[in-house]
């Protein structure tokens, strides 16, 4: 009798552990470990290079949401980034969205810099002031090729 009771407790413990792992897997997969209400807004960037769905959205260095999706607007060929942020966050209409990099070659994220306007962005609204991603490779290429071209134009050294 004691052996079957012990097996029952072990079985319940294992089932509880499996349920906890499944719950955390679902929550981490949807990137919403901490539950809460959110709302969606959009931002238009000329270059969203390196930004991915699931990237963080930060205000003053604090994570407040995630990038839900990125698509190309067919009319002007700009990147439309869909952001999902916490519902308790009231962002003024003159908020600026910038694509930043963690470190020199780290992951990209969207940094929101709230303005001072009296009215706030609502669900589904668009952030109009944006700053696109800096393309580090093209900057390095311009610096490298710029210095090579300068070497071609300069007179040869005097003997």
The 8 nearest C-alpha neighbors of each residue, nearest first, counted from 0:
[[1, 3, 2, 4, 5, 6, 7, 8],
 [0, 2, 4, 3, 5, 6, 7, 8],
 [1, 3, 5, 4, 0, 6, 7, 8],
 [2, 4, 6, 5, 0, 1, 7, 8],
 [5, 3, 7, 1, 6, 2, 8, 0],
 [4, 6, 2, 8, 7, 3, 9, 1],
 [7, 5, 3, 9, 4, 8, 10, 2],
 [6, 8, 4, 10, 5, 9, 3, 11],
 [9, 7, 11, 5, 10, 6, 12, 4],
 [10, 8, 12, 6, 7, 11, 13, 5],
 [9, 11, 7, 13, 8, 12, 6, 14],
 [12, 10, 14, 8, 13, 9, 15, 7],
 [11, 13, 9, 15, 10, 14, 8, 16],
 [14, 12, 16, 10, 15, 11, 9, 17],
 [15, 13, 17, 11, 16, 12, 18, 10],
 [14, 16, 18, 12, 13, 17, 11, 19],
 [17, 15, 13, 19, 14, 18, 12, 20],
 [16, 18, 14, 20, 19, 15, 21, 13],
 [17, 19, 15, 21, 16, 20, 14, 22],
 [20, 18, 16, 22, 17, 21, 23, 15],
 [19, 21, 17, 23, 22, 18, 24, 16],
 [20, 22, 24, 18, 19, 23, 17, 25],
 [23, 21, 19, 25, 24, 20, 18, 26],
 [24, 22, 26, 20, 25, 21, 27, 19],
 [25, 23, 21, 27, 22, 26, 28, 20],
 [26, 24, 28, 22, 23, 27, 21, 29],
 [25, 27, 32, 23, 29, 31, 28, 24],
 [28, 26, 30, 24, 29, 25, 32, 23],
 [29, 27, 25, 30, 26, 24, 31, 23],
 [28, 30, 26, 27, 31, 25, 32, 24],
 [31, 29, 27, 28, 26, 32, 53, 65],
 [32, 30, 33, 26, 29, 34, 27, 28],
 [33, 31, 26, 27, 30, 34, 23, 29],
 [32, 34, 31, 35, 26, 30, 27, 36],
 [35, 33, 31, 32, 36, 26, 37, 30],
 [34, 36, 37, 33, 85, 86, 31, 87],
 [35, 37, 86, 85, 38, 34, 87, 84],
 [36, 38, 85, 86, 84, 83, 35, 39],
 [37, 39, 122, 83, 84, 86, 85, 40],
 [38, 40, 83, 122, 123, 82, 84, 81],
 [41, 39, 123, 124, 82, 125, 122, 81],
 [42, 40, 81, 125, 80, 82, 126, 124],
 [41, 43, 126, 80, 125, 79, 44, 127],
 [44, 42, 79, 78, 80, 77, 41, 129],
 [45, 43, 78, 46, 131, 77, 47, 129],
 [44, 46, 77, 78, 131, 47, 43, 76],
 [47, 45, 131, 44, 48, 132, 78, 77],
 [48, 46, 132, 50, 44, 78, 131, 49],
 [49, 47, 46, 50, 132, 134, 133, 131],
 [50, 48, 107, 47, 51, 106, 132, 108],
 [49, 51, 107, 48, 47, 108, 54, 52],
 [52, 50, 54, 53, 49, 66, 69, 68],
 [51, 53, 68, 66, 67, 54, 69, 50],
 [52, 54, 66, 65, 51, 67, 55, 30],
 [55, 53, 66, 108, 52, 65, 51, 50],
 [56, 54, 65, 108, 64, 66, 57, 109],
 [55, 57, 109, 64, 65, 62, 63, 110],
 [58, 56, 62, 110, 61, 60, 63, 111],
 [57, 59, 111, 61, 60, 110, 112, 62],
 [60, 58, 61, 57, 112, 111, 110, 62],
 [59, 61, 58, 57, 62, 110, 56, 63],
 [60, 62, 57, 58, 59, 63, 56, 64],
 [63, 61, 57, 56, 64, 55, 60, 58],
 [64, 62, 57, 84, 56, 85, 61, 58],
 [63, 65, 84, 56, 83, 62, 85, 55],
 [66, 64, 55, 56, 83, 53, 54, 67],
 [65, 67, 82, 53, 52, 54, 68, 81],
 [68, 66, 52, 81, 82, 65, 53, 83],
 [67, 69, 52, 81, 66, 80, 70, 82],
 [70, 68, 80, 79, 81, 52, 78, 71],
 [69, 71, 79, 78, 72, 80, 68, 77],
 [70, 72, 78, 77, 76, 79, 73, 69],
 [71, 73, 76, 77, 74, 75, 78, 79],
 [74, 72, 76, 75, 71, 77, 70, 78],
 [73, 75, 72, 76, 77, 71, 78, 79],
 [74, 76, 77, 73, 72, 71, 78, 45],
 [77, 75, 72, 73, 71, 74, 78, 45],
 [76, 78, 45, 72, 71, 75, 44, 79],
 [77, 79, 71, 44, 70, 43, 45, 72],
 [78, 80, 43, 70, 69, 42, 71, 72],
 [81, 79, 69, 42, 41, 68, 78, 43],
 [80, 82, 41, 68, 67, 40, 66, 69],
 [81, 83, 66, 40, 67, 39, 41, 65],
 [82, 84, 39, 65, 64, 38, 67, 66],
 [85, 83, 64, 37, 63, 38, 82, 86],
 [84, 86, 37, 87, 88, 63, 64, 36],
 [85, 87, 37, 36, 88, 38, 84, 89],
 [88, 86, 85, 89, 36, 37, 84, 35],
 [87, 89, 86, 85, 90, 84, 63, 37],
 [90, 88, 119, 87, 91, 120, 86, 121],
 [89, 91, 119, 120, 113, 88, 94, 92],
 [92, 90, 119, 116, 93, 94, 118, 114],
 [91, 93, 119, 120, 94, 118, 116, 90],
 [94, 92, 114, 91, 116, 95, 113, 115],
 [93, 95, 113, 114, 92, 112, 91, 90],
 [94, 96, 128, 112, 129, 111, 113, 93],
 [97, 95, 111, 129, 110, 130, 112, 109],
 [98, 96, 130, 110, 109, 129, 131, 99],
 [97, 99, 109, 132, 131, 108, 110, 130],
 [100, 98, 108, 107, 97, 109, 132, 110],
 [101, 99, 107, 106, 105, 102, 108, 103],
 [100, 102, 105, 106, 107, 103, 99, 104],
 [103, 101, 105, 104, 100, 106, 99, 107],
 [102, 104, 105, 101, 100, 135, 106, 99],
 [105, 103, 102, 106, 100, 101, 135, 107],
 [106, 104, 101, 102, 100, 103, 107, 99],
 [105, 107, 101, 100, 108, 104, 49, 50],
 [106, 108, 100, 50, 99, 49, 101, 98],
 [107, 109, 55, 99, 54, 98, 56, 100],
 [110, 108, 98, 56, 97, 99, 57, 55],
 [109, 111, 57, 97, 96, 56, 58, 98],
 [110, 112, 96, 58, 95, 57, 113, 109],
 [111, 113, 95, 94, 58, 96, 114, 110],
 [114, 112, 94, 90, 91, 111, 95, 115],
 [113, 115, 94, 93, 91, 116, 112, 95],
 [114, 116, 91, 117, 113, 93, 94, 92],
 [115, 117, 91, 118, 114, 93, 92, 119],
 [116, 118, 115, 91, 119, 92, 114, 93],
 [119, 117, 116, 91, 92, 120, 90, 93],
 [120, 118, 91, 92, 90, 89, 121, 117],
 [121, 119, 92, 90, 91, 124, 122, 118],
 [120, 122, 124, 123, 119, 40, 38, 89],
 [121, 123, 38, 39, 124, 40, 120, 86],
 [124, 122, 40, 39, 121, 125, 41, 38],
 [123, 125, 40, 122, 121, 120, 41, 126],
 [126, 124, 41, 42, 40, 127, 123, 43],
 [125, 127, 42, 128, 41, 94, 124, 95],
 [126, 128, 125, 129, 42, 43, 95, 93],
 [129, 127, 95, 126, 96, 94, 93, 130],
 [130, 128, 96, 95, 97, 127, 44, 131],
 [129, 131, 97, 96, 98, 132, 44, 128],
 [132, 130, 46, 44, 98, 45, 97, 47],
 [131, 133, 98, 47, 46, 134, 48, 99],
 [134, 132, 135, 131, 99, 98, 46, 48],
 [135, 133, 136, 137, 132, 138, 48, 46],
 [134, 136, 138, 137, 133, 139, 104, 140],
 [137, 135, 139, 138, 134, 140, 141, 133],
 [136, 138, 140, 139, 135, 134, 141, 142],
 [139, 137, 135, 141, 140, 136, 142, 134],
 [138, 140, 142, 136, 137, 141, 143, 135],
 [141, 139, 137, 143, 138, 142, 144, 136],
 [142, 140, 138, 144, 139, 143, 145, 137],
 [141, 143, 145, 139, 140, 144, 146, 138],
 [144, 142, 140, 146, 145, 141, 139, 147],
 [145, 143, 147, 141, 146, 142, 140, 148],
 [144, 146, 142, 148, 147, 143, 141, 149],
 [145, 147, 149, 144, 143, 148, 142, 150],
 [148, 146, 144, 150, 149, 145, 143, 151],
 [147, 149, 151, 145, 150, 146, 144, 152],
 [148, 150, 146, 152, 147, 151, 153, 145],
 [149, 151, 147, 148, 153, 152, 146, 154],
 [152, 150, 148, 149, 153, 147, 154, 155],
 [153, 151, 149, 150, 148, 154, 147, 155],
 [152, 154, 150, 151, 149, 155, 156, 148],
 [155, 153, 156, 152, 151, 150, 157, 149],
 [154, 156, 157, 153, 151, 150, 158, 152],
 [155, 157, 154, 158, 153, 150, 151, 152],
 [156, 158, 155, 154, 153, 150, 152, 151],
 [157, 156, 155, 154, 153, 150, 151, 152]]
